[in-house]
Amino acid sequence: MSHELIYLTERISAQVIEHSLRLPLSAKERTQLRGMRSTLDGIDVILNLPRGGGRLMPGEVLKSDNSQVFVTIEAAQEDLIRISSENRLKLLKAAYHLGNRHVEIELHDKELYLLNDLVMKKMLERQGFLIENFKRPFAPETGAYE
């Protein structure tokens, strides 16, 4: 059974759309404004958003080119590792070393999250961090020029 392709071409500033499709995207996918994706209902949609609008944010609503379909962006569950420390200097050093390797990190007061990566995990364990695995949405820091 074929259906007409749905092109999502516009961001709208709606808080809640009662009958919207839900589109879970990873942190990386939320930076990509073009390409085919699949909603939770298994409906294929094509992102064709204007460049320069910045990353997609969870809760943001996209509208189809014919204004008949609305899609709400969600943060997908991702395989992450958490490092934590009461020693903020130690945590700052970890953030420095991860940033030096261009690893995206999500910063919190006493913990950092990053995508599960065996090489980074081993580096952090050598620095004495206890590593915990988590499955949750990932919201890394945006770049300095975003």
Secondary structure, DSSP 8 states (H G I E B T S, - for coil): -----EEEEEEE--S--TT-EEEEE-TTGGG--EEEEE-TTS-EEEEE--TTS----TT-EEEETTS--EEEEEE--EEEEEEE-S-HHHHHHHHHHHHHTT---EE-SSEEEEE--HHHHHHHHHTT--EEEEEE-------TT-
